């Protein structure tokens, strides 16, 4: 028969072994949970880094104005200006510099009527480019084909944009989009553009 001291000693050893196992199990669980949290945090960071920035959509962030629609050398020249009325960092009612923008054409406009397009920082010296009518993958607020102007604004200075067509299209409300920084983001808006539907309108003739 075991002596009381031996029984006591055996009981203490058993308690120590059980306590040690429980502590090891808790530590393993803690480490596993920390590893899981770290993995989730890493995945979230990667997703945030790869996701395109999206600011609040403000259709009035920029002022788009049809400056002229006139017959020039047998074609018709359309000129718009885009201006940032509240330049800033995109917070507290300000808008970041415009990166680029694009416009839809009216349903009655045949793309083959578009002769050329250009942009200018002063309305005098123009930079012509070959326009195309396709979706702009750099943004997701307008997924239909657009005529893209890959030129933006600086502070509150007006930037000029020109489209030349070989037919006399009417003015009308069409849709466009802008792409800006992370805070101003991307948004669609309505403006006076090339509608094409309806009869001819009286326009200014420039010699």
PyMOL CGO cylinders between C-alpha atoms (Angstrom):
from pymol import cmd
from pymol.cgo import CYLINDER

trace = [
    CYLINDER, 0.00, 0.00, 0.00, 1.34, 3.44, -1.02, 0.3, 1, 1, 1, 1, 1, 1,
    CYLINDER, 1.34, 3.44, -1.02, 2.24, 5.85, 1.75, 0.3, 1, 1, 1, 1, 1, 1,
    CYLINDER, 2.24, 5.85, 1.75, 0.35, 9.19, 2.04, 0.3, 1, 1, 1, 1, 1, 1,
    CYLINDER, 0.35, 9.19, 2.04, 3.48, 11.08, 0.95, 0.3, 1, 1, 1, 1, 1, 1,
    CYLINDER, 3.48, 11.08, 0.95, 3.74, 8.99, -2.20, 0.3, 1, 1, 1, 1, 1, 1,
    CYLINDER, 3.74, 8.99, -2.20, 0.05, 9.56, -2.97, 0.3, 1, 1, 1, 1, 1, 1,
    CYLINDER, 0.05, 9.56, -2.97, 0.44, 13.31, -2.41, 0.3, 1, 1, 1, 1, 1, 1,
    CYLINDER, 0.44, 13.31, -2.41, 3.56, 13.48, -4.58, 0.3, 1, 1, 1, 1, 1, 1,
    CYLINDER, 3.56, 13.48, -4.58, 1.85, 11.55, -7.39, 0.3, 1, 1, 1, 1, 1, 1,
    CYLINDER, 1.85, 11.55, -7.39, -1.17, 13.81, -7.27, 0.3, 1, 1, 1, 1, 1, 1,
    CYLINDER, -1.17, 13.81, -7.27, 1.02, 16.93, -7.50, 0.3, 1, 1, 1, 1, 1, 1,
    CYLINDER, 1.02, 16.93, -7.50, 2.90, 15.54, -10.50, 0.3, 1, 1, 1, 1, 1, 1,
    CYLINDER, 2.90, 15.54, -10.50, -0.39, 14.79, -12.26, 0.3, 1, 1, 1, 1, 1, 1,
    CYLINDER, -0.39, 14.79, -12.26, -1.65, 18.32, -11.62, 0.3, 1, 1, 1, 1, 1, 1,
    CYLINDER, -1.65, 18.32, -11.62, 1.57, 19.82, -12.97, 0.3, 1, 1, 1, 1, 1, 1,
    CYLINDER, 1.57, 19.82, -12.97, 1.37, 17.69, -16.12, 0.3, 1, 1, 1, 1, 1, 1,
    CYLINDER, 1.37, 17.69, -16.12, -2.27, 18.62, -16.77, 0.3, 1, 1, 1, 1, 1, 1,
    CYLINDER, -2.27, 18.62, -16.77, -1.58, 22.33, -16.16, 0.3, 1, 1, 1, 1, 1, 1,
    CYLINDER, -1.58, 22.33, -16.16, 1.40, 22.24, -18.51, 0.3, 1, 1, 1, 1, 1, 1,
    CYLINDER, 1.40, 22.24, -18.51, -0.67, 20.60, -21.26, 0.3, 1, 1, 1, 1, 1, 1,
    CYLINDER, -0.67, 20.60, -21.26, -3.45, 23.16, -20.86, 0.3, 1, 1, 1, 1, 1, 1,
    CYLINDER, -3.45, 23.16, -20.86, -0.94, 26.03, -21.02, 0.3, 1, 1, 1, 1, 1, 1,
    CYLINDER, -0.94, 26.03, -21.02, 0.68, 24.61, -24.16, 0.3, 1, 1, 1, 1, 1, 1,
    CYLINDER, 0.68, 24.61, -24.16, -2.74, 24.17, -25.76, 0.3, 1, 1, 1, 1, 1, 1,
    CYLINDER, -2.74, 24.17, -25.76, -3.69, 27.77, -24.94, 0.3, 1, 1, 1, 1, 1, 1,
    CYLINDER, -3.69, 27.77, -24.94, -0.40, 29.06, -26.32, 0.3, 1, 1, 1, 1, 1, 1,
    CYLINDER, -0.40, 29.06, -26.32, -0.88, 27.07, -29.54, 0.3, 1, 1, 1, 1, 1, 1,
    CYLINDER, -0.88, 27.07, -29.54, -4.42, 28.42, -29.89, 0.3, 1, 1, 1, 1, 1, 1,
    CYLINDER, -4.42, 28.42, -29.89, -3.16, 31.98, -29.28, 0.3, 1, 1, 1, 1, 1, 1,
    CYLINDER, -3.16, 31.98, -29.28, -0.41, 31.60, -31.87, 0.3, 1, 1, 1, 1, 1, 1,
    CYLINDER, -0.41, 31.60, -31.87, -2.84, 30.08, -34.38, 0.3, 1, 1, 1, 1, 1, 1,
    CYLINDER, -2.84, 30.08, -34.38, -5.30, 32.93, -33.86, 0.3, 1, 1, 1, 1, 1, 1,
    CYLINDER, -5.30, 32.93, -33.86, -2.52, 35.49, -34.25, 0.3, 1, 1, 1, 1, 1, 1,
    CYLINDER, -2.52, 35.49, -34.25, -1.36, 33.80, -37.46, 0.3, 1, 1, 1, 1, 1, 1,
    CYLINDER, -1.36, 33.80, -37.46, -4.94, 33.84, -38.79, 0.3, 1, 1, 1, 1, 1, 1,
    CYLINDER, -4.94, 33.84, -38.79, -5.35, 37.53, -37.91, 0.3, 1, 1, 1, 1, 1, 1,
    CYLINDER, -5.35, 37.53, -37.91, -2.06, 38.34, -39.59, 0.3, 1, 1, 1, 1, 1, 1,
    CYLINDER, -2.06, 38.34, -39.59, -3.13, 36.46, -42.71, 0.3, 1, 1, 1, 1, 1, 1,
    CYLINDER, -3.13, 36.46, -42.71, -6.47, 38.27, -42.86, 0.3, 1, 1, 1, 1, 1, 1,
    CYLINDER, -6.47, 38.27, -42.86, -4.74, 41.62, -42.33, 0.3, 1, 1, 1, 1, 1, 1,
    CYLINDER, -4.74, 41.62, -42.33, -2.26, 40.86, -45.10, 0.3, 1, 1, 1, 1, 1, 1,
    CYLINDER, -2.26, 40.86, -45.10, -5.02, 39.81, -47.49, 0.3, 1, 1, 1, 1, 1, 1,
    CYLINDER, -5.02, 39.81, -47.49, -6.98, 42.98, -46.70, 0.3, 1, 1, 1, 1, 1, 1,
    CYLINDER, -6.98, 42.98, -46.70, -3.91, 45.13, -47.34, 0.3, 1, 1, 1, 1, 1, 1,
    CYLINDER, -3.91, 45.13, -47.34, -3.28, 43.43, -50.67, 0.3, 1, 1, 1, 1, 1, 1,
    CYLINDER, -3.28, 43.43, -50.67, -6.93, 43.89, -51.70, 0.3, 1, 1, 1, 1, 1, 1,
    CYLINDER, -6.93, 43.89, -51.70, -6.86, 47.56, -50.74, 0.3, 1, 1, 1, 1, 1, 1,
    CYLINDER, -6.86, 47.56, -50.74, -3.63, 48.08, -52.65, 0.3, 1, 1, 1, 1, 1, 1,
    CYLINDER, -3.63, 48.08, -52.65, -4.94, 46.41, -55.80, 0.3, 1, 1, 1, 1, 1, 1,
    CYLINDER, -4.94, 46.41, -55.80, -8.41, 47.99, -55.71, 0.3, 1, 1, 1, 1, 1, 1,
    CYLINDER, -8.41, 47.99, -55.71, -8.89, 51.23, -57.68, 0.3, 1, 1, 1, 1, 1, 1,
    CYLINDER, -8.89, 51.23, -57.68, -9.41, 54.33, -55.54, 0.3, 1, 1, 1, 1, 1, 1,
    CYLINDER, -9.41, 54.33, -55.54, -12.98, 55.51, -55.36, 0.3, 1, 1, 1, 1, 1, 1,
    CYLINDER, -12.98, 55.51, -55.36, -13.98, 58.89, -54.03, 0.3, 1, 1, 1, 1, 1, 1,
    CYLINDER, -13.98, 58.89, -54.03, -17.46, 60.27, -53.54, 0.3, 1, 1, 1, 1, 1, 1,
    CYLINDER, -17.46, 60.27, -53.54, -19.26, 60.83, -56.84, 0.3, 1, 1, 1, 1, 1, 1,
    CYLINDER, -19.26, 60.83, -56.84, -19.88, 64.54, -57.36, 0.3, 1, 1, 1, 1, 1, 1,
    CYLINDER, -19.88, 64.54, -57.36, -21.34, 65.27, -60.82, 0.3, 1, 1, 1, 1, 1, 1,
    CYLINDER, -21.34, 65.27, -60.82, -20.70, 68.99, -60.26, 0.3, 1, 1, 1, 1, 1, 1,
    CYLINDER, -20.70, 68.99, -60.26, -17.02, 68.73, -59.37, 0.3, 1, 1, 1, 1, 1, 1,
    CYLINDER, -17.02, 68.73, -59.37, -16.01, 70.30, -62.70, 0.3, 1, 1, 1, 1, 1, 1,
    CYLINDER, -16.01, 70.30, -62.70, -17.71, 72.86, -64.91, 0.3, 1, 1, 1, 1, 1, 1,
    CYLINDER, -17.71, 72.86, -64.91, -18.07, 71.63, -68.52, 0.3, 1, 1, 1, 1, 1, 1,
    CYLINDER, -18.07, 71.63, -68.52, -19.09, 74.39, -70.94, 0.3, 1, 1, 1, 1, 1, 1,
    CYLINDER, -19.09, 74.39, -70.94, -19.80, 74.25, -74.67, 0.3, 1, 1, 1, 1, 1, 1,
    CYLINDER, -19.80, 74.25, -74.67, -17.86, 77.33, -75.78, 0.3, 1, 1, 1, 1, 1, 1,
    CYLINDER, -17.86, 77.33, -75.78, -18.61, 77.15, -79.49, 0.3, 1, 1, 1, 1, 1, 1,
    CYLINDER, -18.61, 77.15, -79.49, -20.27, 75.12, -82.25, 0.3, 1, 1, 1, 1, 1, 1,
    CYLINDER, -20.27, 75.12, -82.25, -19.36, 76.57, -85.61, 0.3, 1, 1, 1, 1, 1, 1,
    CYLINDER, -19.36, 76.57, -85.61, -18.83, 75.75, -89.29, 0.3, 1, 1, 1, 1, 1, 1,
    CYLINDER, -18.83, 75.75, -89.29, -15.12, 75.82, -90.15, 0.3, 1, 1, 1, 1, 1, 1,
    CYLINDER, -15.12, 75.82, -90.15, -13.63, 74.94, -93.56, 0.3, 1, 1, 1, 1, 1, 1,
    CYLINDER, -13.63, 74.94, -93.56, -16.52, 72.73, -94.60, 0.3, 1, 1, 1, 1, 1, 1,
    CYLINDER, -16.52, 72.73, -94.60, -16.68, 70.89, -91.26, 0.3, 1, 1, 1, 1, 1, 1,
    CYLINDER, -16.68, 70.89, -91.26, -18.27, 71.66, -87.90, 0.3, 1, 1, 1, 1, 1, 1,
    CYLINDER, -18.27, 71.66, -87.90, -16.07, 72.40, -84.94, 0.3, 1, 1, 1, 1, 1, 1,
    CYLINDER, -16.07, 72.40, -84.94, -17.18, 71.86, -81.35, 0.3, 1, 1, 1, 1, 1, 1,
    CYLINDER, -17.18, 71.86, -81.35, -15.18, 73.32, -78.47, 0.3, 1, 1, 1, 1, 1, 1,
    CYLINDER, -15.18, 73.32, -78.47, -15.69, 72.73, -74.74, 0.3, 1, 1, 1, 1, 1, 1,
    CYLINDER, -15.69, 72.73, -74.74, -13.85, 73.92, -71.68, 0.3, 1, 1, 1, 1, 1, 1,
    CYLINDER, -13.85, 73.92, -71.68, -13.46, 72.09, -68.39, 0.3, 1, 1, 1, 1, 1, 1,
    CYLINDER, -13.46, 72.09, -68.39, -12.71, 74.03, -65.24, 0.3, 1, 1, 1, 1, 1, 1,
    CYLINDER, -12.71, 74.03, -65.24, -12.19, 73.05, -61.61, 0.3, 1, 1, 1, 1, 1, 1,
    CYLINDER, -12.19, 73.05, -61.61, -14.06, 75.72, -59.61, 0.3, 1, 1, 1, 1, 1, 1,
    CYLINDER, -14.06, 75.72, -59.61, -12.80, 74.46, -56.24, 0.3, 1, 1, 1, 1, 1, 1,
    CYLINDER, -12.80, 74.46, -56.24, -9.27, 73.06, -56.64, 0.3, 1, 1, 1, 1, 1, 1,
    CYLINDER, -9.27, 73.06, -56.64, -7.75, 71.27, -53.67, 0.3, 1, 1, 1, 1, 1, 1,
    CYLINDER, -7.75, 71.27, -53.67, -7.09, 67.83, -52.24, 0.3, 1, 1, 1, 1, 1, 1,
    CYLINDER, -7.09, 67.83, -52.24, -10.59, 66.53, -52.89, 0.3, 1, 1, 1, 1, 1, 1,
    CYLINDER, -10.59, 66.53, -52.89, -11.81, 67.06, -49.33, 0.3, 1, 1, 1, 1, 1, 1,
    CYLINDER, -11.81, 67.06, -49.33, -14.07, 69.65, -47.71, 0.3, 1, 1, 1, 1, 1, 1,
    CYLINDER, -14.07, 69.65, -47.71, -15.83, 70.53, -50.97, 0.3, 1, 1, 1, 1, 1, 1,
    CYLINDER, -15.83, 70.53, -50.97, -12.69, 70.80, -53.10, 0.3, 1, 1, 1, 1, 1, 1,
    CYLINDER, -12.69, 70.80, -53.10, -11.79, 68.75, -56.18, 0.3, 1, 1, 1, 1, 1, 1,
    CYLINDER, -11.79, 68.75, -56.18, -8.45, 67.36, -57.23, 0.3, 1, 1, 1, 1, 1, 1,
    CYLINDER, -8.45, 67.36, -57.23, -7.00, 68.16, -60.64, 0.3, 1, 1, 1, 1, 1, 1,
    CYLINDER, -7.00, 68.16, -60.64, -8.84, 66.34, -63.41, 0.3, 1, 1, 1, 1, 1, 1,
    CYLINDER, -8.84, 66.34, -63.41, -6.88, 63.40, -64.81, 0.3, 1, 1, 1, 1, 1, 1,
    CYLINDER, -6.88, 63.40, -64.81, -8.98, 62.85, -67.95, 0.3, 1, 1, 1, 1, 1, 1,
    CYLINDER, -8.98, 62.85, -67.95, -12.57, 62.73, -69.10, 0.3, 1, 1, 1, 1, 1, 1,
    CYLINDER, -12.57, 62.73, -69.10, -14.70, 61.38, -71.90, 0.3, 1, 1, 1, 1, 1, 1,
    CYLINDER, -14.70, 61.38, -71.90, -18.02, 61.94, -73.60, 0.3, 1, 1, 1, 1, 1, 1,
    CYLINDER, -18.02, 61.94, -73.60, -20.74, 59.89, -75.16, 0.3, 1, 1, 1, 1, 1, 1,
    CYLINDER, -20.74, 59.89, -75.16, -22.17, 60.90, -78.52, 0.3, 1, 1, 1, 1, 1, 1,
    CYLINDER, -22.17, 60.90, -78.52, -25.88, 61.07, -79.23, 0.3, 1, 1, 1, 1, 1, 1,
    CYLINDER, -25.88, 61.07, -79.23, -27.58, 57.98, -80.60, 0.3, 1, 1, 1, 1, 1, 1,
    CYLINDER, -27.58, 57.98, -80.60, -28.07, 59.75, -83.95, 0.3, 1, 1, 1, 1, 1, 1,
    CYLINDER, -28.07, 59.75, -83.95, -24.35, 60.42, -84.43, 0.3, 1, 1, 1, 1, 1, 1,
    CYLINDER, -24.35, 60.42, -84.43, -22.42, 58.06, -86.69, 0.3, 1, 1, 1, 1, 1, 1,
    CYLINDER, -22.42, 58.06, -86.69, -18.82, 57.68, -85.50, 0.3, 1, 1, 1, 1, 1, 1,
    CYLINDER, -18.82, 57.68, -85.50, -17.58, 57.89, -89.09, 0.3, 1, 1, 1, 1, 1, 1,
    CYLINDER, -17.58, 57.89, -89.09, -18.59, 61.57, -89.04, 0.3, 1, 1, 1, 1, 1, 1,
    CYLINDER, -18.59, 61.57, -89.04, -15.84, 62.38, -86.51, 0.3, 1, 1, 1, 1, 1, 1,
    CYLINDER, -15.84, 62.38, -86.51, -12.88, 63.90, -88.35, 0.3, 1, 1, 1, 1, 1, 1,
    CYLINDER, -12.88, 63.90, -88.35, -10.42, 64.63, -85.53, 0.3, 1, 1, 1, 1, 1, 1,
    CYLINDER, -10.42, 64.63, -85.53, -10.07, 65.79, -81.94, 0.3, 1, 1, 1, 1, 1, 1,
    CYLINDER, -10.07, 65.79, -81.94, -7.63, 67.92, -79.96, 0.3, 1, 1, 1, 1, 1, 1,
    CYLINDER, -7.63, 67.92, -79.96, -6.98, 69.48, -76.55, 0.3, 1, 1, 1, 1, 1, 1,
    CYLINDER, -6.98, 69.48, -76.55, -5.33, 72.71, -75.47, 0.3, 1, 1, 1, 1, 1, 1,
    CYLINDER, -5.33, 72.71, -75.47, -4.25, 74.39, -72.26, 0.3, 1, 1, 1, 1, 1, 1,
    CYLINDER, -4.25, 74.39, -72.26, -4.97, 77.87, -73.61, 0.3, 1, 1, 1, 1, 1, 1,
    CYLINDER, -4.97, 77.87, -73.61, -7.41, 77.51, -76.52, 0.3, 1, 1, 1, 1, 1, 1,
    CYLINDER, -7.41, 77.51, -76.52, -4.75, 78.71, -78.96, 0.3, 1, 1, 1, 1, 1, 1,
    CYLINDER, -4.75, 78.71, -78.96, -2.15, 75.97, -79.31, 0.3, 1, 1, 1, 1, 1, 1,
    CYLINDER, -2.15, 75.97, -79.31, -3.86, 72.65, -80.00, 0.3, 1, 1, 1, 1, 1, 1,
    CYLINDER, -3.86, 72.65, -80.00, -2.61, 69.09, -79.60, 0.3, 1, 1, 1, 1, 1, 1,
    CYLINDER, -2.61, 69.09, -79.60, -4.39, 66.86, -82.09, 0.3, 1, 1, 1, 1, 1, 1,
    CYLINDER, -4.39, 66.86, -82.09, -4.85, 63.13, -81.60, 0.3, 1, 1, 1, 1, 1, 1,
    CYLINDER, -4.85, 63.13, -81.60, -6.64, 60.31, -83.38, 0.3, 1, 1, 1, 1, 1, 1,
    CYLINDER, -6.64, 60.31, -83.38, -9.87, 59.81, -81.42, 0.3, 1, 1, 1, 1, 1, 1,
    CYLINDER, -9.87, 59.81, -81.42, -11.47, 56.45, -80.78, 0.3, 1, 1, 1, 1, 1, 1,
    CYLINDER, -11.47, 56.45, -80.78, -14.86, 55.43, -79.46, 0.3, 1, 1, 1, 1, 1, 1,
    CYLINDER, -14.86, 55.43, -79.46, -14.39, 52.66, -76.91, 0.3, 1, 1, 1, 1, 1, 1,
    CYLINDER, -14.39, 52.66, -76.91, -14.64, 51.91, -73.21, 0.3, 1, 1, 1, 1, 1, 1,
    CYLINDER, -14.64, 51.91, -73.21, -12.07, 53.39, -70.86, 0.3, 1, 1, 1, 1, 1, 1,
    CYLINDER, -12.07, 53.39, -70.86, -10.69, 50.59, -68.61, 0.3, 1, 1, 1, 1, 1, 1,
    CYLINDER, -10.69, 50.59, -68.61, -9.04, 53.06, -66.23, 0.3, 1, 1, 1, 1, 1, 1,
    CYLINDER, -9.04, 53.06, -66.23, -12.38, 53.73, -64.53, 0.3, 1, 1, 1, 1, 1, 1,
    CYLINDER, -12.38, 53.73, -64.53, -15.61, 51.94, -63.72, 0.3, 1, 1, 1, 1, 1, 1,
    CYLINDER, -15.61, 51.94, -63.72, -18.22, 54.66, -63.50, 0.3, 1, 1, 1, 1, 1, 1,
    CYLINDER, -18.22, 54.66, -63.50, -19.00, 54.55, -67.23, 0.3, 1, 1, 1, 1, 1, 1,
    CYLINDER, -19.00, 54.55, -67.23, -18.67, 51.21, -69.00, 0.3, 1, 1, 1, 1, 1, 1,
    CYLINDER, -18.67, 51.21, -69.00, -20.07, 52.20, -72.40, 0.3, 1, 1, 1, 1, 1, 1,
    CYLINDER, -20.07, 52.20, -72.40, -17.99, 53.52, -75.34, 0.3, 1, 1, 1, 1, 1, 1,
    CYLINDER, -17.99, 53.52, -75.34, -16.75, 57.11, -75.04, 0.3, 1, 1, 1, 1, 1, 1,
    CYLINDER, -16.75, 57.11, -75.04, -14.57, 59.61, -76.85, 0.3, 1, 1, 1, 1, 1, 1,
    CYLINDER, -14.57, 59.61, -76.85, -11.77, 60.03, -74.32, 0.3, 1, 1, 1, 1, 1, 1,
    CYLINDER, -11.77, 60.03, -74.32, -9.68, 63.16, -73.79, 0.3, 1, 1, 1, 1, 1, 1,
    CYLINDER, -9.68, 63.16, -73.79, -6.51, 62.04, -72.05, 0.3, 1, 1, 1, 1, 1, 1,
    CYLINDER, -6.51, 62.04, -72.05, -5.69, 65.48, -70.70, 0.3, 1, 1, 1, 1, 1, 1,
    CYLINDER, -5.69, 65.48, -70.70, -6.81, 67.11, -67.47, 0.3, 1, 1, 1, 1, 1, 1,
    CYLINDER, -6.81, 67.11, -67.47, -6.85, 70.38, -65.55, 0.3, 1, 1, 1, 1, 1, 1,
    CYLINDER, -6.85, 70.38, -65.55, -4.43, 72.32, -63.38, 0.3, 1, 1, 1, 1, 1, 1,
    CYLINDER, -4.43, 72.32, -63.38, -5.82, 74.32, -60.47, 0.3, 1, 1, 1, 1, 1, 1,
    CYLINDER, -5.82, 74.32, -60.47, -8.74, 76.51, -61.62, 0.3, 1, 1, 1, 1, 1, 1,
    CYLINDER, -8.74, 76.51, -61.62, -7.41, 77.21, -65.14, 0.3, 1, 1, 1, 1, 1, 1,
    CYLINDER, -7.41, 77.21, -65.14, -9.73, 76.27, -68.02, 0.3, 1, 1, 1, 1, 1, 1,
    CYLINDER, -9.73, 76.27, -68.02, -8.65, 73.45, -70.34, 0.3, 1, 1, 1, 1, 1, 1,
    CYLINDER, -8.65, 73.45, -70.34, -9.97, 73.34, -73.93, 0.3, 1, 1, 1, 1, 1, 1,
    CYLINDER, -9.97, 73.34, -73.93, -11.22, 70.33, -75.89, 0.3, 1, 1, 1, 1, 1, 1,
    CYLINDER, -11.22, 70.33, -75.89, -12.21, 70.18, -79.56, 0.3, 1, 1, 1, 1, 1, 1,
    CYLINDER, -12.21, 70.18, -79.56, -14.05, 67.72, -81.78, 0.3, 1, 1, 1, 1, 1, 1,
    CYLINDER, -14.05, 67.72, -81.78, -14.44, 68.22, -85.55, 0.3, 1, 1, 1, 1, 1, 1,
    CYLINDER, -14.44, 68.22, -85.55, -17.24, 66.45, -87.43, 0.3, 1, 1, 1, 1, 1, 1,
    CYLINDER, -17.24, 66.45, -87.43, -18.25, 66.52, -91.09, 0.3, 1, 1, 1, 1, 1, 1,
    CYLINDER, -18.25, 66.52, -91.09, -21.99, 66.85, -90.50, 0.3, 1, 1, 1, 1, 1, 1,
    CYLINDER, -21.99, 66.85, -90.50, -24.20, 69.46, -88.90, 0.3, 1, 1, 1, 1, 1, 1,
    CYLINDER, -24.20, 69.46, -88.90, -25.37, 67.78, -85.72, 0.3, 1, 1, 1, 1, 1, 1,
    CYLINDER, -25.37, 67.78, -85.72, -27.65, 69.37, -83.16, 0.3, 1, 1, 1, 1, 1, 1,
    CYLINDER, -27.65, 69.37, -83.16, -26.76, 70.26, -79.62, 0.3, 1, 1, 1, 1, 1, 1,
    CYLINDER, -26.76, 70.26, -79.62, -28.35, 68.28, -76.82, 0.3, 1, 1, 1, 1, 1, 1,
    CYLINDER, -28.35, 68.28, -76.82, -27.84, 66.83, -73.38, 0.3, 1, 1, 1, 1, 1, 1,
    CYLINDER, -27.84, 66.83, -73.38, -25.42, 63.90, -73.41, 0.3, 1, 1, 1, 1, 1, 1,
    CYLINDER, -25.42, 63.90, -73.41, -23.51, 62.05, -70.72, 0.3, 1, 1, 1, 1, 1, 1,
    CYLINDER, -23.51, 62.05, -70.72, -19.84, 62.17, -69.86, 0.3, 1, 1, 1, 1, 1, 1,
    CYLINDER, -19.84, 62.17, -69.86, -17.53, 61.00, -67.10, 0.3, 1, 1, 1, 1, 1, 1,
    CYLINDER, -17.53, 61.00, -67.10, -14.45, 62.29, -65.34, 0.3, 1, 1, 1, 1, 1, 1,
    CYLINDER, -14.45, 62.29, -65.34, -11.54, 60.53, -63.66, 0.3, 1, 1, 1, 1, 1, 1,
    CYLINDER, -11.54, 60.53, -63.66, -9.59, 62.23, -60.91, 0.3, 1, 1, 1, 1, 1, 1,
    CYLINDER, -9.59, 62.23, -60.91, -7.57, 61.36, -57.79, 0.3, 1, 1, 1, 1, 1, 1,
    CYLINDER, -7.57, 61.36, -57.79, -8.44, 59.03, -54.93, 0.3, 1, 1, 1, 1, 1, 1,
    CYLINDER, -8.44, 59.03, -54.93, -10.53, 61.62, -53.08, 0.3, 1, 1, 1, 1, 1, 1,
    CYLINDER, -10.53, 61.62, -53.08, -12.50, 63.15, -55.96, 0.3, 1, 1, 1, 1, 1, 1,
    CYLINDER, -12.50, 63.15, -55.96, -12.67, 59.78, -57.73, 0.3, 1, 1, 1, 1, 1, 1,
    CYLINDER, -12.67, 59.78, -57.73, -14.77, 59.07, -60.80, 0.3, 1, 1, 1, 1, 1, 1,
    CYLINDER, -14.77, 59.07, -60.80, -18.26, 60.21, -61.69, 0.3, 1, 1, 1, 1, 1, 1,
    CYLINDER, -18.26, 60.21, -61.69, -20.71, 60.68, -64.55, 0.3, 1, 1, 1, 1, 1, 1,
    CYLINDER, -20.71, 60.68, -64.55, -22.44, 63.94, -65.43, 0.3, 1, 1, 1, 1, 1, 1,
    CYLINDER, -22.44, 63.94, -65.43, -24.71, 65.50, -68.06, 0.3, 1, 1, 1, 1, 1, 1,
    CYLINDER, -24.71, 65.50, -68.06, -23.59, 68.35, -70.29, 0.3, 1, 1, 1, 1, 1, 1,
    CYLINDER, -23.59, 68.35, -70.29, -24.37, 70.02, -73.62, 0.3, 1, 1, 1, 1, 1, 1,
    CYLINDER, -24.37, 70.02, -73.62, -22.76, 67.89, -76.31, 0.3, 1, 1, 1, 1, 1, 1,
    CYLINDER, -22.76, 67.89, -76.31, -23.21, 66.40, -79.77, 0.3, 1, 1, 1, 1, 1, 1,
    CYLINDER, -23.21, 66.40, -79.77, -26.70, 64.98, -79.75, 0.3, 1, 1, 1, 1, 1, 1,
    CYLINDER, -26.70, 64.98, -79.75, -27.36, 64.69, -83.49, 0.3, 1, 1, 1, 1, 1, 1,
    CYLINDER, -27.36, 64.69, -83.49, -31.04, 63.98, -83.13, 0.3, 1, 1, 1, 1, 1, 1,
    CYLINDER, -31.04, 63.98, -83.13, -33.42, 66.54, -84.59, 0.3, 1, 1, 1, 1, 1, 1,
    CYLINDER, -33.42, 66.54, -84.59, -33.12, 69.01, -87.41, 0.3, 1, 1, 1, 1, 1, 1,
    CYLINDER, -33.12, 69.01, -87.41, -30.22, 71.37, -88.13, 0.3, 1, 1, 1, 1, 1, 1,
    CYLINDER, -30.22, 71.37, -88.13, -29.73, 74.39, -85.91, 0.3, 1, 1, 1, 1, 1, 1,
    CYLINDER, -29.73, 74.39, -85.91, -28.55, 77.88, -86.69, 0.3, 1, 1, 1, 1, 1, 1,
    CYLINDER, -28.55, 77.88, -86.69, -24.86, 78.13, -85.91, 0.3, 1, 1, 1, 1, 1, 1,
    CYLINDER, -24.86, 78.13, -85.91, -22.15, 80.73, -86.13, 0.3, 1, 1, 1, 1, 1, 1,
    CYLINDER, -22.15, 80.73, -86.13, -20.08, 80.69, -89.31, 0.3, 1, 1, 1, 1, 1, 1,
    CYLINDER, -20.08, 80.69, -89.31, -16.36, 81.33, -88.76, 0.3, 1, 1, 1, 1, 1, 1,
    CYLINDER, -16.36, 81.33, -88.76, -14.39, 82.58, -91.76, 0.3, 1, 1, 1, 1, 1, 1,
]
cmd.load_cgo(trace, "trace")
